[in-house]
């Protein structure tokens, strides 16, 4: 039996309808950074997950490791992170389109 894909591998979202204990929406600690810097940092985290998974796959294929379960887990985690980035991108594009419609 395979383990489920982690719902939020890089900490960007919460399941719909589940508030944080404080009732406030979850946010990333920006430490005063600009939006672009935070976005870049998160994309670098996703890239690191992808590189780690790719390296694990290559090592497994070359016989340097035998823990298939860990390789699959890392691959799923990277895949979930990439899918999340695509969803964030799609939502940003939708927001831009809405803003364009509001502006005269």
Backbone as ProteinMPNN parsed JSONL, in Angstrom:
{"seq_chain_A": "XXXXXXXXXXXXXXXXXXXXXXXXXXXXXXXXXXXXXXXXXXXXXXXXXXXXXXXXXXXXXXXXXXXXXXXXXXXXXXXXXXXXXXXXXXXXXXXXXXXXXXXX", "coords_chain_A": {"N_chain_A": [[0.843, -1.181, 0.0], [0.573, 2.186, -0.852], [1.889, 5.261, 0.442], [0.016, 8.239, 1.229], [0.03, 11.231, -0.792], [1.771, 14.048, 0.389], [-0.18, 16.688, 1.676], [0.602, 19.379, 1.654], [3.495, 20.142, 0.876], [5.333, 22.269, 1.063], [4.321, 24.074, 2.8], [2.355, 26.041, 2.095], [-0.463, 26.072, 1.932], [-3.665, 25.424, 3.54], [-6.087, 22.907, 4.272], [-9.262, 23.481, 2.777], [-11.679, 25.392, 4.507], [-10.773, 24.859, 7.052], [-9.886, 26.605, 9.701], [-7.005, 28.327, 11.056], [-5.696, 27.843, 14.39], [-5.816, 30.377, 15.586], [-7.71, 31.57, 14.086], [-7.009, 33.218, 12.078], [-5.984, 33.556, 8.638], [-3.55, 31.261, 7.307], [-0.209, 32.226, 6.891], [2.919, 32.871, 5.267], [5.889, 33.471, 6.985], [7.273, 36.413, 6.309], [9.318, 38.043, 7.12], [9.633, 40.752, 6.593], [10.173, 40.782, 3.882], [9.797, 41.456, 0.36], [7.044, 40.621, -1.854], [7.919, 39.351, -4.232], [10.424, 38.378, -3.457], [9.728, 36.53, -1.474], [8.219, 34.768, -3.014], [10.2, 33.857, -4.793], [11.894, 32.552, -2.958], [10.207, 30.461, -2.151], [9.864, 29.127, -4.57], [12.466, 28.287, -4.971], [12.626, 26.453, -2.895], [10.83, 24.51, -3.8], [12.18, 23.737, -6.096], [14.467, 22.639, -4.919], [13.349, 20.391, -3.685], [12.611, 18.972, -5.967], [15.118, 18.52, -7.19], [16.325, 16.955, -5.22], [14.658, 14.69, -5.288], [15.076, 13.823, -7.912], [17.81, 13.199, -7.804], [17.722, 11.117, -5.964], [16.304, 9.244, -7.449], [18.11, 8.776, -9.557], [20.288, 7.738, -8.111], [19.127, 5.413, -7.105], [18.592, 4.028, -9.478], [21.173, 3.596, -10.336], [22.065, 1.832, -8.494], [23.104, 2.757, -6.128], [21.637, 3.114, -3.909], [19.116, 1.434, -1.978], [16.64, 1.859, -0.965], [13.722, 1.952, -1.939], [11.23, 2.858, -1.084], [11.71, 5.357, 0.165], [12.654, 6.786, -2.024], [10.375, 6.847, -3.639], [8.688, 8.285, -1.937], [10.032, 10.789, -1.778], [9.851, 11.531, -4.442], [7.081, 11.764, -4.786], [6.568, 13.839, -2.99], [7.971, 15.964, -4.211], [6.559, 16.073, -6.615], [3.995, 16.805, -5.687], [4.6, 19.34, -4.69], [5.342, 20.719, -7.024], [2.932, 20.579, -8.436], [1.387, 22.143, -6.727], [2.603, 24.633, -7.042], [1.924, 25.139, -9.692], [-0.849, 25.402, -9.394], [-0.96, 27.677, -7.767], [0.125, 29.514, -9.55], [-1.889, 29.454, -11.532], [-4.022, 30.536, -10.063], [-3.015, 33.086, -9.548], [-2.915, 34.092, -12.161], [-5.664, 34.104, -12.755], [-6.507, 36.022, -10.898], [-5.19, 38.266, -11.909], [-6.512, 38.538, -14.359], [-9.092, 39.148, -13.41], [-8.587, 41.627, -12.232], [-7.896, 43.081, -14.484], [-10.386, 43.175, -15.73], [-11.811, 44.788, -14.014], [-10.54, 47.251, -14.13], [-10.85, 50.205, -16.077]], "CA_chain_A": [[0.0, 0.0, 0.0], [1.399, 3.379, -0.971], [1.546, 6.337, 1.369], [-0.635, 9.344, 0.527], [0.845, 12.383, -1.16], [1.638, 15.076, 1.411], [-1.101, 17.707, 1.192], [1.211, 20.702, 1.545], [4.897, 19.868, 1.149], [6.164, 23.44, 1.357], [3.67, 24.916, 3.798], [1.657, 27.202, 1.536], [-1.919, 26.062, 2.025], [-4.365, 24.6, 4.516], [-7.306, 22.385, 3.671], [-10.355, 24.447, 2.755], [-12.64, 25.38, 5.586], [-10.161, 24.598, 8.344], [-9.146, 27.791, 10.124], [-5.896, 28.156, 11.986], [-6.182, 27.973, 15.761], [-6.087, 31.774, 15.901], [-8.79, 32.032, 13.229], [-6.436, 34.004, 10.983], [-5.474, 32.714, 7.556], [-2.14, 30.91, 7.415], [0.654, 32.993, 6.0], [4.337, 32.575, 5.353], [6.62, 34.525, 7.67], [8.05, 37.093, 5.276], [10.442, 38.769, 7.722], [9.761, 42.043, 5.937], [10.57, 40.64, 2.481], [8.833, 41.782, -0.675], [6.334, 39.478, -2.4], [8.769, 38.675, -5.203], [11.466, 37.652, -2.735], [9.086, 35.374, -0.837], [7.879, 33.84, -4.084], [11.45, 33.258, -5.249], [12.338, 31.61, -1.924], [9.348, 29.277, -2.2], [10.193, 28.4, -5.803], [13.745, 27.62, -4.723], [12.33, 25.295, -2.049], [10.234, 23.503, -4.68], [13.266, 23.249, -6.939], [15.323, 21.778, -4.095], [12.638, 19.12, -3.551], [12.698, 18.286, -7.259], [16.504, 18.075, -7.377], [16.548, 15.856, -4.282], [13.949, 13.517, -5.797], [15.771, 13.365, -9.12], [19.062, 12.575, -7.375], [17.363, 9.835, -5.341], [15.953, 8.324, -8.539], [19.342, 8.414, -10.25], [21.055, 6.876, -7.223], [18.456, 4.108, -7.056], [18.792, 3.367, -10.766], [22.585, 3.215, -10.433], [22.358, 0.855, -7.454], [23.783, 3.39, -4.995], [20.734, 3.035, -2.765], [18.145, 0.356, -2.15], [15.41, 2.222, -0.256], [12.731, 2.384, -2.925], [10.147, 3.573, -0.414], [12.145, 6.748, 0.342], [12.723, 7.385, -3.364], [8.989, 7.119, -4.043], [8.188, 9.359, -1.071], [10.636, 12.05, -2.205], [9.293, 11.848, -5.756], [5.705, 12.239, -4.57], [6.632, 15.142, -2.341], [8.366, 16.925, -5.238], [5.437, 16.185, -7.547], [2.949, 17.588, -5.036], [5.064, 20.725, -4.609], [5.256, 21.298, -8.369], [1.497, 20.759, -8.725], [0.918, 23.28, -5.944], [3.109, 25.846, -7.697], [1.094, 25.347, -10.876], [-2.144, 25.904, -8.938], [-0.755, 29.07, -7.339], [0.276, 30.269, -10.796], [-3.21, 29.588, -12.146], [-4.814, 31.474, -9.268], [-2.487, 34.425, -9.792], [-3.369, 34.512, -13.489], [-7.085, 34.417, -12.637], [-6.611, 37.3, -10.191], [-4.781, 39.317, -12.852], [-7.616, 38.713, -15.312], [-10.165, 39.856, -12.712], [-8.161, 43.02, -12.075], [-8.011, 43.695, -15.81], [-11.793, 43.415, -16.019], [-12.283, 45.876, -13.153], [-9.946, 48.497, -14.592], [-11.452, 50.666, -17.346]], "C_chain_A": [[0.885, 1.239, 0.0], [0.945, 4.435, 0.02], [0.922, 7.49, 0.591], [0.344, 10.463, 0.231], [0.68, 13.439, -0.076], [0.774, 16.213, 0.88], [-0.463, 19.07, 0.954], [2.703, 20.612, 1.833], [5.747, 21.084, 1.466], [5.466, 24.447, 2.253], [2.927, 26.121, 3.274], [0.152, 27.222, 1.778], [-2.401, 25.24, 3.209], [-5.582, 24.036, 3.814], [-8.437, 23.405, 3.788], [-11.258, 24.275, 3.963], [-12.059, 25.097, 6.956], [-9.351, 25.814, 8.775], [-7.958, 27.412, 10.989], [-6.436, 28.304, 13.393], [-6.515, 29.41, 16.137], [-7.261, 32.317, 15.094], [-8.289, 32.847, 12.054], [-5.964, 33.072, 9.88], [-3.986, 32.435, 7.754], [-1.339, 31.759, 6.442], [2.097, 32.565, 6.225], [5.004, 33.751, 6.052], [7.564, 35.181, 6.672], [9.263, 37.833, 5.817], [10.686, 40.09, 7.011], [10.163, 41.976, 4.475], [9.436, 41.071, 1.553], [8.213, 40.495, -1.22], [7.209, 38.67, -3.353], [9.869, 37.853, -4.542], [10.904, 36.395, -2.074], [8.756, 34.327, -1.887], [9.127, 33.123, -4.6], [11.956, 32.222, -4.245], [11.521, 30.325, -1.961], [9.613, 28.457, -3.459], [11.527, 27.677, -5.665], [13.549, 26.383, -3.845], [11.731, 24.165, -2.884], [11.316, 22.906, -5.58], [14.18, 22.303, -6.162], [14.669, 20.409, -3.89], [12.745, 18.305, -4.833], [14.092, 17.736, -7.504], [16.797, 16.888, -6.466], [15.882, 14.574, -4.781], [14.644, 12.946, -7.03], [17.076, 12.654, -8.763], [18.783, 11.209, -6.753], [17.017, 8.805, -6.413], [17.201, 7.845, -9.276], [20.191, 7.466, -9.409], [20.448, 5.476, -7.158], [18.701, 3.329, -8.343], [20.239, 2.876, -10.924], [22.98, 2.196, -9.374], [23.066, 1.431, -6.248], [22.912, 3.392, -3.736], [19.686, 1.972, -3.044], [16.805, 0.659, -1.489], [14.378, 2.82, -1.206], [11.624, 3.22, -2.294], [10.491, 5.055, -0.23], [12.198, 7.469, -1.002], [11.318, 7.758, -3.832], [8.419, 8.271, -3.225], [8.743, 10.718, -1.509], [10.085, 12.489, -3.561], [7.877, 12.385, -5.622], [5.683, 13.625, -3.941], [6.99, 16.233, -3.355], [7.228, 17.15, -6.231], [4.314, 17.033, -6.957], [3.33, 19.069, -4.961], [4.952, 21.416, -5.968], [3.79, 21.539, -8.748], [0.932, 21.958, -7.969], [1.37, 24.594, -6.572], [2.276, 26.158, -8.941], [-0.268, 25.904, -10.476], [-2.04, 27.363, -8.473], [-0.621, 29.966, -8.558], [-1.081, 30.511, -11.452], [-4.084, 30.575, -11.383], [-4.327, 32.903, -9.448], [-2.937, 34.959, -11.155], [-4.852, 34.873, -13.479], [-7.286, 35.76, -11.943], [-6.225, 38.458, -11.104], [-5.883, 39.589, -13.855], [-8.778, 39.456, -14.671], [-9.829, 41.331, -12.548], [-8.272, 43.752, -13.413], [-9.455, 44.027, -16.15], [-12.353, 44.577, -15.212], [-11.769, 47.217, -13.652], [-10.582, 48.911, -15.91], [-10.485, 50.66, -18.494]], "O_chain_A": [[1.84, 1.324, 0.772], [-0.227, 4.499, 0.39], [1.254, 7.703, -0.575], [1.355, 10.622, 0.914], [-0.445, 13.707, 0.346], [0.972, 16.659, -0.25], [-0.95, 19.838, 0.125], [3.138, 20.971, 2.928], [6.799, 20.94, 2.089], [5.964, 25.556, 2.447], [2.874, 27.144, 3.956], [-0.446, 28.297, 1.822], [-1.648, 24.466, 3.799], [-6.066, 24.629, 2.85], [-8.544, 24.108, 4.793], [-11.559, 23.158, 4.383], [-12.798, 25.097, 7.941], [-8.25, 26.034, 8.272], [-7.908, 26.329, 11.574], [-7.53, 28.837, 13.578], [-7.421, 29.635, 16.94], [-7.757, 33.406, 15.382], [-9.05, 33.141, 11.131], [-5.585, 31.931, 10.146], [-3.254, 33.263, 8.297], [-1.754, 31.976, 5.304], [2.436, 31.972, 7.249], [4.71, 34.905, 5.741], [8.543, 34.571, 6.242], [10.147, 38.211, 5.048], [11.835, 40.5, 6.845], [10.467, 43.008, 3.878], [8.265, 41.047, 1.93], [8.781, 39.413, -1.07], [7.235, 37.442, -3.284], [10.206, 36.765, -5.009], [11.524, 35.332, -2.109], [8.984, 33.136, -1.676], [9.103, 31.912, -4.817], [12.397, 31.141, -4.635], [12.068, 29.231, -1.821], [9.589, 27.227, -3.415], [11.694, 26.574, -6.186], [14.232, 25.376, -4.031], [12.082, 22.999, -2.7], [11.35, 21.694, -5.791], [14.616, 21.282, -6.694], [15.351, 19.385, -3.916], [12.946, 17.091, -4.79], [14.239, 16.608, -7.974], [17.442, 15.926, -6.884], [16.472, 13.496, -4.707], [14.78, 11.731, -7.169], [17.407, 11.626, -9.352], [19.524, 10.254, -6.987], [17.389, 7.636, -6.303], [17.337, 6.661, -9.581], [20.75, 6.502, -9.931], [21.169, 4.478, -7.157], [18.98, 2.13, -8.313], [20.487, 1.859, -11.572], [24.123, 1.739, -9.359], [23.581, 0.68, -5.42], [23.4, 3.642, -2.634], [19.403, 1.649, -4.198], [15.925, -0.202, -1.459], [14.191, 4.036, -1.262], [11.139, 4.176, -2.898], [9.638, 5.915, -0.451], [11.824, 8.639, -1.096], [11.099, 8.849, -4.357], [7.738, 9.14, -3.769], [7.994, 11.691, -1.6], [9.877, 13.679, -3.796], [7.518, 13.361, -6.281], [4.877, 14.477, -4.316], [6.382, 17.304, -3.356], [6.965, 18.282, -6.638], [3.746, 17.881, -7.645], [2.485, 19.944, -5.148], [4.517, 22.565, -6.05], [3.453, 22.579, -9.313], [0.102, 22.699, -8.496], [0.604, 25.556, -6.627], [1.962, 27.318, -9.204], [-0.791, 26.791, -11.151], [-2.92, 28.177, -8.751], [-1.19, 31.057, -8.595], [-1.386, 31.625, -11.876], [-4.807, 31.364, -11.991], [-5.133, 33.832, -9.495], [-3.295, 36.129, -11.285], [-5.256, 35.842, -14.122], [-8.138, 36.549, -12.352], [-6.86, 39.512, -11.075], [-6.164, 40.745, -14.17], [-9.393, 40.308, -15.313], [-10.697, 42.189, -12.708], [-8.692, 44.908, -13.461], [-9.725, 45.045, -16.788], [-13.261, 45.273, -15.666], [-12.489, 48.215, -13.601], [-10.829, 48.067, -16.771], [-10.852, 51.02, -19.612]]}, "name": "protein", "num_of_chains": 1, "seq": "XXXXXXXXXXXXXXXXXXXXXXXXXXXXXXXXXXXXXXXXXXXXXXXXXXXXXXXXXXXXXXXXXXXXXXXXXXXXXXXXXXXXXXXXXXXXXXXXXXXXXXXX"}
